[in-house]
Amino acid sequence: MLGHETATAAPGTARTTGRDEVFQVEEHGIDPIPDAERHGSAKDVFWLWFGSNLTFTYVINGALAVAFGLSFWQATAIVVIGGLAFLAIGAAGLSGVRTGTATLVVSRAAFGRRGNWPAGLLNWIVGIGYTVVNTVVGTLALEAFLTDLGWSGGHAPRALALAVTLTLTFAVALWGHATVQFAERWMAYVLAVGFAALVLLVLPGADTSAPAAAPGAQAWSLAFVVVLAGPFSYLPMPADYTRYLPRTTSLKAVTRSAALGGFLSSVALGVAGAAAATQADMTDAVAGTESLLPGWFQPLFLALVLGGSVTNSIITLYSSSLNLQVLGIPWSRARAIVISAAVTAAGSLGALFLTDFTTSLLSFLSLLIIVFAPWGGVFLADMVLRRCAYDSAGLHADAGGPYWYRSGWHPAGLTALLAGLVFSALTCDSELWTGPLVAPLGGADLTLLGAAVSALVYVLLARGHVTPHRP
């Protein structure tokens, strides 16, 4: 496996440089980034998480909170709490600074070399799923723009819109880390101005009166799950974007920068969504929001939806190529990303031209919070117990070493994960699955508490033998 992880060039060719430069194909994958090649500062992760979360998804999340029965102010409170969850995302990025490798490599310390494989597979599936959803949303926005220009009828406008959306996403992700950082920063400048205008246009008309009936436990819990699911879905990838930072980078600064970036964009757009939901029918969120905007702004609004979809898809597609290397694909990161791009293209084509499975796909992805909330609890608990100090060489060892445990499986991590999974499954309320404890709990969905359950069980089982690595 170690040979797979360092395969950063085509077989039979020599690697000429390890530099991480804009518009040059990144040669590193999940192999540790040498100190001599590290660069950047904590502010880079601010722009990454700020830009990638300037996506229309958060407008939908805020609108859903109101649809569940919450008032504007109650939905705003939920949105703010969801934004604070980016503190966990920022903290998870500390492991990248310390080890110079990807998050799903670091998680081998918690689950074992072999025990970590299922999480890598599930994360790849989730990443591709979200990339498909974002690609479809961006394609439909661009198609609507083309229709406004007078080009309508047949499949040609939609096909062109899909080709443009996929090309923008794939090109940036293919070039790699430096280009991803560059694109997220500059797209953030443009999108921030546009979405700020959107907020200013929608917010003044918000109905801030209390709902006719006080929301119950089900409404509150569903709103929490919808709003927190976004940040939680990022837990398997923060180190992917901090692994190039110098070891001397302030760990507090990394956490603060990432958290602030994600918080500002997600909260601003979530509040806009809540405001829009008090004024218009948001069953079709794009159409509902567009109806509240002046005519001159509507083409710009569609461009914002497209741009936000692309910025979010870029980071999920990029991380998916690293995930494939974690799974053992013996290719470079740049070659592996072709697999992810091809699956994304196939899924997007199916959603747009063959059958409408976007709703089913979203339901499936929301169900996977049953897995990723407990996984995140174990990963973060392990990082705290180790004080983010890992044996970098041991993380990449084929067999043996400090993270081999019992034949590659870590009983404490897997037991804690199972405990969290059981709790989340019993208390989940989704379209595809309703846990048996939901009704006794008054309809409350406590899926996310699976993270706390798994973290607590892991600490109880691992405390004492899971300690910081001391070189």
VOPAGU-2260 file (C-alpha; in pm, 1 decimal, decimal comma):
REM VOPAGU-2260
SITE   aa  ch    i         X         Y         Z
SITE  MET   A    0       0,0       0,0       0,0
SITE  LEU   A    1     283,2     239,5      72,4
SITE  GLY   A    2     391,5     212,7    -287,0
SITE  HIS   A    3      40,5     304,4    -394,3
SITE  GLU   A    4      38,5     613,6    -176,0
SITE  THR   A    5     356,7     754,1    -321,9
SITE  ALA   A    6     267,5     681,0    -682,4
SITE  THR   A    7     254,7    1042,1    -789,8
SITE  ALA   A    8     369,2     993,9   -1148,3
SITE  ALA   A    9     287,8     752,1   -1424,8
SITE  PRO   A   10     470,4     420,1   -1407,0
SITE  GLY   A   11     817,3     438,0   -1553,7
SITE  THR   A   12     848,9     816,6   -1528,8
SITE  ALA   A   13    1059,6    1015,8   -1287,6
SITE  ARG   A   14     914,7    1271,9   -1058,8
SITE  THR   A   15    1071,0    1607,1   -1143,9
SITE  THR   A   16     928,9    1834,8    -878,6
SITE  GLY   A   17     714,8    1828,1    -571,1
SITE  ARG   A   18     617,3    2193,2    -589,3
SITE  ASP   A   19     256,1    2283,5    -524,3
SITE  GLU   A   20     186,7    2554,1    -782,5
SITE  VAL   A   21    -121,5    2711,2    -935,4
SITE  PHE   A   22    -223,5    2568,2   -1276,0
SITE  GLN   A   23      27,3    2285,3   -1251,7
SITE  VAL   A   24     -86,4    1930,5   -1182,6
SITE  GLU   A   25     -14,9    1848,0    -818,8
SITE  GLU   A   26     213,7    1546,7    -787,7
SITE  HIS   A   27     155,1    1459,2    -425,8
SITE  GLY   A   28    -131,8    1242,3    -312,6
SITE  ILE   A   29    -171,2    1101,5      36,6
SITE  ASP   A   30     205,4    1058,4      77,3
SITE  PRO   A   31     338,3    1285,9     357,8
SITE  ILE   A   32     429,6    1635,7     238,5
SITE  PRO   A   33     800,4    1697,6     316,4
SITE  ASP   A   34     879,2    1997,8     534,4
SITE  ALA   A   35    1078,4    2156,3     251,8
SITE  GLU   A   36     767,8    2166,4      30,8
SITE  ARG   A   37     527,6    2308,3     286,3
SITE  HIS   A   38     400,2    2661,1     248,0
SITE  GLY   A   39     109,0    2894,6     312,5
SITE  SER   A   40     -56,0    3025,9     626,2
SITE  ALA   A   41    -371,2    2979,4     832,4
SITE  LYS   A   42    -556,5    3245,9     632,1
SITE  ASP   A   43    -553,4    3008,3     333,7
SITE  VAL   A   44    -800,3    2777,3     508,6
SITE  PHE   A   45   -1026,9    3072,8     581,6
SITE  TRP   A   46   -1069,6    3140,2     211,0
SITE  LEU   A   47   -1109,2    2770,7     133,0
SITE  TRP   A   48   -1397,1    2716,9     377,2
SITE  PHE   A   49   -1548,6    3059,9     315,6
SITE  GLY   A   50   -1551,3    3016,9     -60,9
SITE  SER   A   51   -1659,3    2653,7     -73,0
SITE  ASN   A   52   -1957,8    2724,0     152,5
SITE  LEU   A   53   -2089,6    3015,2     -51,7
SITE  THR   A   54   -2335,9    2768,8    -196,2
SITE  PHE   A   55   -2712,3    2783,2    -239,6
SITE  THR   A   56   -2744,9    2467,6     -26,7
SITE  TYR   A   57   -2740,7    2681,6     287,8
SITE  VAL   A   58   -3027,8    2893,8     156,7
SITE  ILE   A   59   -3224,3    2569,8     119,9
SITE  ASN   A   60   -3126,6    2461,9     473,3
SITE  GLY   A   61   -3253,7    2786,7     624,5
SITE  ALA   A   62   -3576,0    2758,8     427,0
SITE  LEU   A   63   -3628,2    2400,5     545,9
SITE  ALA   A   64   -3597,6    2508,3     909,6
SITE  VAL   A   65   -3893,2    2742,7     855,0
SITE  ALA   A   66   -4081,5    2474,3     659,9
SITE  PHE   A   67   -4051,7    2244,9     962,1
SITE  GLY   A   68   -4251,2    2500,4    1164,1
SITE  LEU   A   69   -3986,7    2731,5    1314,7
SITE  SER   A   70   -4017,6    3109,7    1312,9
SITE  PHE   A   71   -3760,4    3327,9    1139,9
SITE  TRP   A   72   -3575,7    3396,3    1465,7
SITE  GLN   A   73   -3586,2    3033,0    1575,3
SITE  ALA   A   74   -3452,7    2922,5    1237,9
SITE  THR   A   75   -3181,4    3187,0    1261,8
SITE  ALA   A   76   -3074,0    3049,6    1600,9
SITE  ILE   A   77   -3048,2    2698,6    1452,6
SITE  VAL   A   78   -2846,4    2831,4    1158,0
SITE  VAL   A   79   -2601,0    3005,6    1393,3
SITE  ILE   A   80   -2554,6    2686,6    1597,1
SITE  GLY   A   81   -2490,1    2499,0    1274,2
SITE  GLY   A   82   -2227,0    2754,5    1179,0
SITE  LEU   A   83   -2048,3    2699,7    1510,7
SITE  ALA   A   84   -2002,6    2334,5    1410,6
SITE  PHE   A   85   -1724,9    2454,4    1180,8
SITE  LEU   A   86   -1510,4    2474,8    1493,9
SITE  ALA   A   87   -1492,4    2094,6    1475,0
SITE  ILE   A   88   -1395,3    2115,4    1107,8
SITE  GLY   A   89   -1118,0    2360,7    1189,1
SITE  ALA   A   90    -992,2    2142,7    1472,9
SITE  ALA   A   91    -991,3    1833,5    1250,0
SITE  GLY   A   92    -754,2    2017,5    1017,2
SITE  LEU   A   93    -484,9    2023,1    1286,4
SITE  SER   A   94    -397,9    1664,5    1200,1
SITE  GLY   A   95    -295,2    1770,2     850,7
SITE  VAL   A   96     -47,9    2025,6     986,9
SITE  ARG   A   97     104,6    1763,6    1217,5
SITE  THR   A   98     122,2    1471,1     972,7
SITE  GLY   A   99     129,9    1625,4     626,0
SITE  THR   A  100    -129,0    1377,6     498,7
SITE  ALA   A  101    -501,6    1342,6     434,8
SITE  THR   A  102    -774,6    1304,0     697,9
SITE  LEU   A  103    -866,1     949,1     599,5
SITE  VAL   A  104    -504,9     844,2     641,7
SITE  VAL   A  105    -490,8     998,4     989,8
SITE  SER   A  106    -811,2     815,9    1086,7
SITE  ARG   A  107    -617,4     487,6    1060,4
SITE  ALA   A  108    -494,1     572,7    1409,7
SITE  ALA   A  109    -850,0     549,7    1542,3
SITE  PHE   A  110    -976,9     247,4    1348,8
SITE  GLY   A  111    -668,6      56,0    1240,2
SITE  ARG   A  112    -518,7      14,2     896,5
SITE  ARG   A  113    -787,6    -228,2     778,4
SITE  GLY   A  114   -1068,6    -102,7    1000,1
SITE  ASN   A  115   -1037,5     236,6     834,6
SITE  TRP   A  116   -1117,7     104,8     486,5
SITE  PRO   A  117   -1501,4     101,5     516,2
SITE  ALA   A  118   -1503,7     469,7     617,8
SITE  GLY   A  119   -1289,7     552,8     316,3
SITE  LEU   A  120   -1534,3     377,9      83,8
SITE  LEU   A  121   -1841,1     542,8     238,7
SITE  ASN   A  122   -1679,0     884,3     227,6
SITE  TRP   A  123   -1599,7     840,6    -140,4
SITE  ILE   A  124   -1964,0     749,6    -208,0
SITE  VAL   A  125   -2090,2    1049,6     -10,0
SITE  GLY   A  126   -1842,0    1285,0    -177,1
SITE  ILE   A  127   -1946,6    1171,6    -524,0
SITE  GLY   A  128   -2313,1    1193,1    -425,1
SITE  TYR   A  129   -2283,0    1553,6    -311,8
SITE  THR   A  130   -2079,3    1638,0    -620,6
SITE  VAL   A  131   -2358,0    1498,5    -839,2
SITE  VAL   A  132   -2621,2    1699,3    -652,2
SITE  ASN   A  133   -2420,2    2021,5    -680,7
SITE  THR   A  134   -2348,7    1954,2   -1047,5
SITE  VAL   A  135   -2719,6    1906,4   -1119,9
SITE  VAL   A  136   -2810,5    2227,9    -933,5
SITE  GLY   A  137   -2542,3    2423,7   -1118,7
SITE  THR   A  138   -2646,7    2277,2   -1452,5
SITE  LEU   A  139   -3012,0    2369,3   -1403,1
SITE  ALA   A  140   -2914,9    2723,8   -1303,7
SITE  LEU   A  141   -2700,2    2765,2   -1614,6
SITE  GLU   A  142   -2976,5    2614,8   -1830,7
SITE  ALA   A  143   -3223,1    2866,8   -1687,6
SITE  PHE   A  144   -2975,6    3143,5   -1771,9
SITE  LEU   A  145   -2949,6    3018,7   -2130,0
SITE  THR   A  146   -3329,7    3008,2   -2148,6
SITE  ASP   A  147   -3345,5    3371,1   -2036,4
SITE  LEU   A  148   -3112,0    3451,4   -2324,2
SITE  GLY   A  149   -3362,0    3294,1   -2563,0
SITE  TRP   A  150   -3209,1    2948,3   -2612,5
SITE  SER   A  151   -3465,9    2686,5   -2515,9
SITE  GLY   A  152   -3607,4    2362,3   -2645,3
SITE  GLY   A  153   -3455,5    2017,9   -2676,2
SITE  HIS   A  154   -3167,8    1874,9   -2477,3
SITE  ALA   A  155   -2894,0    2094,8   -2625,6
SITE  PRO   A  156   -2903,8    2379,4   -2367,9
SITE  ARG   A  157   -2900,6    2134,8   -2075,6
SITE  ALA   A  158   -2621,3    1928,9   -2232,5
SITE  LEU   A  159   -2407,5    2240,0   -2281,2
SITE  ALA   A  160   -2481,3    2357,3   -1927,3
SITE  LEU   A  161   -2375,1    2019,1   -1788,6
SITE  ALA   A  162   -2056,7    2017,7   -1996,0
SITE  VAL   A  163   -1959,3    2366,0   -1873,2
SITE  THR   A  164   -2034,5    2281,6   -1508,1
SITE  LEU   A  165   -1836,9    1955,8   -1518,0
SITE  THR   A  166   -1544,3    2116,7   -1699,5
SITE  LEU   A  167   -1512,5    2399,6   -1447,1
SITE  THR   A  168   -1520,5    2156,4   -1155,4
SITE  PHE   A  169   -1292,8    1889,8   -1302,5
SITE  ALA   A  170   -1025,0    2126,3   -1435,5
SITE  VAL   A  171    -966,0    2292,1   -1099,2
SITE  ALA   A  172    -976,4    1966,5    -902,1
SITE  LEU   A  173    -743,9    1796,0   -1150,1
SITE  TRP   A  174    -475,4    2063,3   -1114,1
SITE  GLY   A  175    -481,5    2001,8    -741,6
SITE  HIS   A  176    -423,6    2167,7    -407,6
SITE  ALA   A  177    -268,0    2501,2    -507,3
SITE  THR   A  178    -521,3    2563,7    -782,9
SITE  VAL   A  179    -809,5    2462,9    -554,1
SITE  GLN   A  180    -691,7    2716,4    -295,3
SITE  PHE   A  181    -645,6    2983,6    -562,9
SITE  ALA   A  182    -985,7    2923,2    -722,7
SITE  GLU   A  183   -1172,1    2917,2    -392,2
SITE  ARG   A  184   -1018,3    3248,7    -287,4
SITE  TRP   A  185   -1092,8    3435,9    -608,9
SITE  MET   A  186   -1437,0    3287,8    -655,4
SITE  ALA   A  187   -1509,0    3381,2    -293,5
SITE  TYR   A  188   -1439,8    3747,7    -372,5
SITE  VAL   A  189   -1699,7    3746,8    -650,4
SITE  LEU   A  190   -1957,1    3522,7    -484,6
SITE  ALA   A  191   -1937,2    3712,4    -154,8
SITE  VAL   A  192   -2037,6    4036,8    -325,5
SITE  GLY   A  193   -2322,1    3868,6    -512,6
SITE  PHE   A  194   -2459,2    3675,8    -214,9
SITE  ALA   A  195   -2430,1    3986,5       5,0
SITE  ALA   A  196   -2656,4    4164,2    -243,1
SITE  LEU   A  197   -2894,0    3867,1    -229,6
SITE  VAL   A  198   -2911,1    3886,2     149,9
SITE  LEU   A  199   -2977,0    4260,7     139,4
SITE  LEU   A  200   -3258,3    4212,2    -112,5
SITE  VAL   A  201   -3430,9    3925,4      70,8
SITE  LEU   A  202   -3376,8    4003,0     439,4
SITE  PRO   A  203   -3582,2    4327,3     477,4
SITE  GLY   A  204   -3904,4    4152,4     379,2
SITE  ALA   A  205   -3873,2    3870,9     633,7
SITE  ASP   A  206   -4177,9    3797,1     846,6
SITE  THR   A  207   -4040,8    3795,5    1201,4
SITE  SER   A  208   -4370,0    3715,6    1374,9
SITE  ALA   A  209   -4405,0    3399,3    1582,1
SITE  PRO   A  210   -4563,1    3089,4    1420,8
SITE  ALA   A  211   -4929,7    3012,0    1491,4
SITE  ALA   A  212   -4829,3    2700,8    1688,3
SITE  ALA   A  213   -4514,9    2644,9    1890,0
SITE  PRO   A  214   -4282,2    2399,3    1712,7
SITE  GLY   A  215   -4246,6    2060,3    1877,1
SITE  ALA   A  216   -3947,5    1835,2    1937,2
SITE  GLN   A  217   -3969,4    1691,0    1586,6
SITE  ALA   A  218   -3947,6    2032,0    1419,9
SITE  TRP   A  219   -3648,8    2138,9    1629,6
SITE  SER   A  220   -3460,2    1812,4    1585,8
SITE  LEU   A  221   -3517,2    1794,7    1209,4
SITE  ALA   A  222   -3394,1    2152,0    1172,9
SITE  PHE   A  223   -3083,5    2068,0    1374,4
SITE  VAL   A  224   -3010,6    1762,6    1159,2
SITE  VAL   A  225   -3052,3    1953,9     831,8
SITE  VAL   A  226   -2834,6    2246,5     941,2
SITE  LEU   A  227   -2561,3    2042,2    1111,8
SITE  ALA   A  228   -2540,2    1772,9     844,6
SITE  GLY   A  229   -2351,7    2012,0     614,3
SITE  PRO   A  230   -2055,4    2078,7     847,0
SITE  PHE   A  231   -2051,3    1715,4     964,8
SITE  SER   A  232   -2018,9    1593,1     606,4
SITE  TYR   A  233   -1682,9    1774,1     585,2
SITE  LEU   A  234   -1525,4    1590,4     881,1
SITE  PRO   A  235   -1340,9    1335,6     663,7
SITE  MET   A  236   -1158,7    1603,7     460,5
SITE  PRO   A  237   -1014,6    1904,3     657,1
SITE  ALA   A  238    -657,2    1771,3     669,6
SITE  ASP   A  239    -663,3    1738,7     289,6
SITE  TYR   A  240    -633,2    2118,8     279,2
SITE  THR   A  241    -396,1    2178,4     571,6
SITE  ARG   A  242    -133,8    1915,5     493,5
SITE  TYR   A  243      81,4    2164,8     303,5
SITE  LEU   A  244      94,2    2416,8     589,6
SITE  PRO   A  245     431,0    2443,7     770,8
SITE  ARG   A  246     456,3    2255,9    1100,5
SITE  THR   A  247     516,7    2591,2    1271,0
SITE  THR   A  248     169,3    2715,6    1173,4
SITE  SER   A  249     -30,0    2819,1    1479,4
SITE  LEU   A  250    -281,1    2545,7    1554,9
SITE  LYS   A  251    -518,5    2796,8    1713,2
SITE  ALA   A  252    -499,6    3010,6    1400,4
SITE  VAL   A  253    -585,3    2712,1    1178,5
SITE  THR   A  254    -891,9    2627,7    1387,1
SITE  ARG   A  255   -1004,1    2989,1    1411,2
SITE  SER   A  256    -956,9    3062,5    1038,7
SITE  ALA   A  257   -1140,1    2754,2     915,5
SITE  ALA   A  258   -1424,8    2798,4    1163,1
SITE  LEU   A  259   -1469,9    3166,2    1079,7
SITE  GLY   A  260   -1471,4    3101,3     705,0
SITE  GLY   A  261   -1737,6    2831,7     721,6
SITE  PHE   A  262   -1940,3    3019,8     982,7
SITE  LEU   A  263   -1968,6    3347,4     791,8
SITE  SER   A  264   -2083,4    3200,5     461,9
SITE  SER   A  265   -2314,5    2929,3     598,6
SITE  VAL   A  266   -2486,1    3158,2     849,0
SITE  ALA   A  267   -2538,4    3448,1     608,0
SITE  LEU   A  268   -2695,2    3224,1     344,4
SITE  GLY   A  269   -2892,3    3022,1     598,6
SITE  VAL   A  270   -3048,9    3339,8     737,5
SITE  ALA   A  271   -3133,0    3450,3     383,5
SITE  GLY   A  272   -3305,4    3115,5     327,2
SITE  ALA   A  273   -3508,3    3152,1     645,8
SITE  ALA   A  274   -3610,3    3503,1     542,6
SITE  ALA   A  275   -3710,2    3388,2     194,0
SITE  ALA   A  276   -3920,9    3103,4     335,9
SITE  THR   A  277   -4134,9    3351,2     530,2
SITE  GLN   A  278   -4219,4    3535,2     206,3
SITE  ALA   A  279   -4244,6    3278,8     -73,9
SITE  ASP   A  280   -4317,5    2915,1    -154,0
SITE  MET   A  281   -3975,5    2748,9    -129,1
SITE  THR   A  282   -4079,2    2403,5    -251,2
SITE  ASP   A  283   -3856,9    2488,9    -546,5
SITE  ALA   A  284   -3597,9    2692,8    -357,8
SITE  VAL   A  285   -3433,8    2844,5    -666,0
SITE  ALA   A  286   -3765,8    2955,3    -816,8
SITE  GLY   A  287   -3897,1    3073,9    -479,4
SITE  THR   A  288   -3592,3    3287,1    -409,8
SITE  GLU   A  289   -3584,2    3420,4    -765,3
SITE  SER   A  290   -3944,3    3540,6    -730,1
SITE  LEU   A  291   -3835,2    3775,2    -449,9
SITE  LEU   A  292   -3564,5    3943,0    -657,2
SITE  PRO   A  293   -3588,8    4235,4    -900,8
SITE  GLY   A  294   -3566,9    4143,6   -1265,7
SITE  TRP   A  295   -3224,4    4295,3   -1317,3
SITE  PHE   A  296   -3076,0    4074,1   -1044,2
SITE  GLN   A  297   -3225,7    3741,7   -1153,3
SITE  PRO   A  298   -2955,6    3654,3   -1413,3
SITE  LEU   A  299   -2690,5    3736,1   -1153,3
SITE  PHE   A  300   -2872,9    3515,9    -905,2
SITE  LEU   A  301   -2856,7    3218,7   -1143,2
SITE  ALA   A  302   -2484,9    3284,0   -1189,2
SITE  LEU   A  303   -2444,5    3277,9    -809,6
SITE  VAL   A  304   -2619,0    2940,1    -787,9
SITE  LEU   A  305   -2387,6    2802,1   -1057,2
SITE  GLY   A  306   -2073,5    2948,9    -899,0
SITE  GLY   A  307   -2163,3    2822,8    -552,8
SITE  SER   A  308   -2228,9    2473,7    -686,8
SITE  VAL   A  309   -1889,5    2466,4    -857,3
SITE  THR   A  310   -1693,2    2592,8    -554,6
SITE  ASN   A  311   -1845,3    2322,1    -335,6
SITE  SER   A  312   -1802,8    2047,4    -595,0
SITE  ILE   A  313   -1435,5    2131,7    -639,5
SITE  ILE   A  314   -1336,8    2038,4    -284,8
SITE  THR   A  315   -1551,1    1723,9    -272,7
SITE  LEU   A  316   -1415,0    1601,9    -606,8
SITE  TYR   A  317   -1055,7    1678,9    -506,8
SITE  SER   A  318   -1089,4    1492,5    -176,9
SITE  SER   A  319   -1248,0    1197,4    -356,6
SITE  SER   A  320    -923,2    1141,4    -547,8
SITE  LEU   A  321    -731,4    1120,1    -220,4
SITE  ASN   A  322    -996,0     882,6     -84,1
SITE  LEU   A  323    -939,1     646,7    -375,5
SITE  GLN   A  324    -570,5     632,1    -287,7
SITE  VAL   A  325    -666,3     550,8      72,9
SITE  LEU   A  326    -873,3     264,5     -65,5
SITE  GLY   A  327    -564,4     130,0    -242,1
SITE  ILE   A  328    -606,9     250,9    -601,0
SITE  PRO   A  329    -246,0     224,5    -732,1
SITE  TRP   A  330    -262,2     547,7    -928,6
SITE  SER   A  331    -150,6     903,7    -880,3
SITE  ARG   A  332    -402,9    1151,5    -740,5
SITE  ALA   A  333    -441,2    1314,1   -1083,5
SITE  ARG   A  334    -519,3     981,0   -1249,7
SITE  ALA   A  335    -748,9     865,9    -969,3
SITE  ILE   A  336    -962,0    1178,1    -999,8
SITE  VAL   A  337   -1062,6    1067,8   -1349,6
SITE  ILE   A  338   -1256,8     780,3   -1188,7
SITE  SER   A  339   -1444,7    1020,6    -962,1
SITE  ALA   A  340   -1510,7    1260,9   -1247,2
SITE  ALA   A  341   -1645,2     981,9   -1469,9
SITE  VAL   A  342   -1882,5     856,1   -1198,2
SITE  THR   A  343   -1995,2    1214,7   -1129,3
SITE  ALA   A  344   -2063,6    1270,3   -1499,1
SITE  ALA   A  345   -2260,8     944,9   -1524,6
SITE  GLY   A  346   -2467,4    1027,3   -1216,9
SITE  SER   A  347   -2537,0    1379,1   -1339,4
SITE  LEU   A  348   -2642,3    1252,6   -1683,0
SITE  GLY   A  349   -2880,9    1007,8   -1520,5
SITE  ALA   A  350   -3034,2    1273,8   -1297,7
SITE  LEU   A  351   -3078,3    1523,2   -1579,2
SITE  PHE   A  352   -3176,1    1309,8   -1878,8
SITE  LEU   A  353   -3277,9     956,9   -1783,0
SITE  THR   A  354   -3467,5     963,7   -1455,5
SITE  ASP   A  355   -3526,5    1201,0   -1167,8
SITE  PHE   A  356   -3334,5    1038,2    -885,7
SITE  THR   A  357   -3199,1    1358,6    -731,5
SITE  THR   A  358   -3456,7    1350,2    -450,0
SITE  SER   A  359   -3379,0     985,1    -375,3
SITE  LEU   A  360   -3007,9    1060,2    -382,5
SITE  LEU   A  361   -3050,1    1343,2    -132,7
SITE  SER   A  362   -3250,4    1113,9      95,5
SITE  PHE   A  363   -2977,2     851,5      75,9
SITE  LEU   A  364   -2703,9    1104,4     152,8
SITE  SER   A  365   -2898,8    1240,9     450,6
SITE  LEU   A  366   -2930,6     884,9     582,1
SITE  LEU   A  367   -2553,0     847,0     581,8
SITE  ILE   A  368   -2532,0    1091,4     873,8
SITE  ILE   A  369   -2599,0     773,5    1072,0
SITE  VAL   A  370   -2246,0     669,6     977,0
SITE  PHE   A  371   -2059,2     997,8     970,7
SITE  ALA   A  372   -2176,1    1144,9    1298,3
SITE  PRO   A  373   -2038,2     845,6    1497,2
SITE  TRP   A  374   -1729,5     829,8    1274,2
SITE  GLY   A  375   -1657,9    1196,3    1344,3
SITE  GLY   A  376   -1703,5    1141,4    1718,4
SITE  VAL   A  377   -1442,3     864,8    1725,0
SITE  PHE   A  378   -1198,7    1056,5    1503,0
SITE  LEU   A  379   -1214,2    1375,7    1709,6
SITE  ALA   A  380   -1194,9    1184,8    2041,1
SITE  ASP   A  381    -887,2     999,4    1916,8
SITE  MET   A  382    -726,8    1325,8    1808,0
SITE  VAL   A  383    -784,8    1476,5    2153,8
SITE  LEU   A  384    -645,6    1172,2    2335,5
SITE  ARG   A  385    -335,1    1182,4    2117,1
SITE  ARG   A  386    -314,3    1561,6    2139,3
SITE  CYS   A  387    -289,5    1553,3    1762,1
SITE  ALA   A  388      54,3    1386,9    1781,1
SITE  TYR   A  389      82,8    1091,7    1540,1
SITE  ASP   A  390     354,7     862,7    1408,6
SITE  SER   A  391     345,8     975,1    1045,7
SITE  ALA   A  392     544,9     676,5     919,2
SITE  GLY   A  393     321,4     438,9    1113,9
SITE  LEU   A  394      11,3     579,8     941,5
SITE  HIS   A  395     148,7     462,9     606,7
SITE  ALA   A  396     294,6     126,2     713,3
SITE  ASP   A  397     158,6    -177,9     528,7
SITE  ALA   A  398     159,7    -398,3     838,4
SITE  GLY   A  399     285,5    -371,0    1193,2
SITE  GLY   A  400     357,8     -39,7    1357,2
SITE  PRO   A  401     163,9     154,1    1619,6
SITE  TYR   A  402    -167,4     154,6    1430,7
SITE  TRP   A  403    -183,0    -209,9    1326,5
SITE  TYR   A  404    -351,3    -319,2    1652,1
SITE  ARG   A  405    -515,5    -660,3    1602,9
SITE  SER   A  406    -444,4    -764,1    1244,1
SITE  GLY   A  407    -516,5    -411,0    1125,1
SITE  TRP   A  408    -833,9    -357,5    1330,4
SITE  HIS   A  409    -863,3    -134,1    1639,3
SITE  PRO   A  410   -1123,3    -289,5    1872,7
SITE  ALA   A  411   -1179,0      29,1    2074,3
SITE  GLY   A  412   -1242,3     245,4    1768,8
SITE  LEU   A  413   -1467,6      -4,9    1595,5
SITE  THR   A  414   -1666,3     -79,7    1911,8
SITE  ALA   A  415   -1720,9     291,5    1974,1
SITE  LEU   A  416   -1822,0     339,4    1610,8
SITE  LEU   A  417   -2071,3      53,4    1636,7
SITE  ALA   A  418   -2220,6     199,0    1956,1
SITE  GLY   A  419   -2270,8     535,3    1786,5
SITE  LEU   A  420   -2415,4     369,0    1476,1
SITE  VAL   A  421   -2671,8     178,3    1680,8
SITE  PHE   A  422   -2776,1     491,7    1869,6
SITE  SER   A  423   -2805,7     696,3    1549,5
SITE  ALA   A  424   -3002,3     424,6    1369,4
SITE  LEU   A  425   -3245,7     391,0    1660,0
SITE  THR   A  426   -3312,6     765,9    1671,7
SITE  CYS   A  427   -3301,5     857,2    1299,8
SITE  ASP   A  428   -3606,4    1004,3    1126,0
SITE  SER   A  429   -3558,4    1019,5     749,3
SITE  GLU   A  430   -3757,1     933,7     437,7
SITE  LEU   A  431   -3568,8     607,5     393,8
SITE  TRP   A  432   -3550,1     497,1     757,4
SITE  THR   A  433   -3726,3     578,9    1082,8
SITE  GLY   A  434   -3573,9     441,2    1400,9
SITE  PRO   A  435   -3793,5     263,7    1658,1
SITE  LEU   A  436   -3714,2     523,5    1926,3
SITE  VAL   A  437   -3834,8     821,2    1721,5
SITE  ALA   A  438   -4201,9     780,6    1815,3
SITE  PRO   A  439   -4136,5     737,4    2192,9
SITE  LEU   A  440   -3919,2    1051,1    2174,6
SITE  GLY   A  441   -4209,8    1252,9    2036,3
SITE  GLY   A  442   -4077,1    1247,0    1681,9
SITE  ALA   A  443   -3735,4    1385,8    1777,9
SITE  ASP   A  444   -3442,5    1294,9    1551,3
SITE  LEU   A  445   -3130,0    1251,5    1767,3
SITE  THR   A  446   -2905,5    1111,4    1494,1
SITE  LEU   A  447   -2631,1    1366,5    1550,2
SITE  LEU   A  448   -2594,7    1266,6    1914,5
SITE  GLY   A  449   -2441,4     947,4    1779,8
SITE  ALA   A  450   -2119,7    1150,4    1762,2
SITE  ALA   A  451   -2127,2    1215,0    2137,5
SITE  VAL   A  452   -2210,2     849,6    2211,0
SITE  SER   A  453   -1923,7     715,0    2000,2
SITE  ALA   A  454   -1679,2     970,7    2142,0
SITE  LEU   A  455   -1770,5     881,9    2500,7
SITE  VAL   A  456   -1743,2     507,1    2439,4
SITE  TYR   A  457   -1406,6     553,4    2265,7
SITE  VAL   A  458   -1263,7     756,8    2551,6
SITE  LEU   A  459   -1376,1     494,2    2803,9
SITE  LEU   A  460   -1223,7     208,8    2601,7
SITE  ALA   A  461    -908,9     375,4    2470,1
SITE  ARG   A  462    -802,3     597,8    2758,1
SITE  GLY   A  463    -468,0     477,9    2886,6
SITE  HIS   A  464    -334,7     296,7    2580,3
SITE  VAL   A  465    -406,5     569,3    2322,2
SITE  THR   A  466    -143,6     835,2    2390,8
SITE  PRO   A  467      42,5    1104,2    2197,1
SITE  HIS   A  468     328,9     983,6    1977,6
SITE  ARG   A  469     665,3    1084,0    2116,0
SITE  PRO   A  470     947,6    1067,4    1857,5
